[in-house]
Amino acid sequence: MGGQSMTLRRLLRASAEEVFDAWLDADGMSAWMCPGLVTNCEVTLEPHVGGHFHIVMKAPGIELRNTGEFLVLERPAKLQFTWISSRWGHEETLVTIDLHQRESQCELVLTHERFPKERSLEELEKGWNQIVQKLGNFLATASERPENSR
């Protein structure tokens, strides 16, 4: 399997457990899995190894369908899944999320591999950066919600 690869590193104000759990929470993911002009996201998850996911991203005049299968779920350190997007011709790629606790923060390392060479790596990086930024904002505001205060 060839193709391009990109890696994104980001520190998030949350624990590794909280970040891991966010990737397996369909309701929460619908709030942050929204890159670019995406205004609405419908998420269905089967959060177990061998389970599938369906993410439909809706932007004005376009609907992007993303599917895949969970290959590795090692709480709280690693998730790995295939990623097949209608935006990129339904070619199967591979996403790995490594999580490292760094004192009160979590370092998220997202690697997207086997991305087709004829596709724009710059667009892929931009999209994942926007998604991870929204995930960080979602986690930061989640910790401030009354139901999370103890």
Helices and strands as residue ranges (DSSP letters): E 4-12, H 16-22, H 26-32, E 40-45, E 52-59, E 62-74, E 78-85, G 86-88, E 92-102, E 105-115, H 121-142, G 146-148
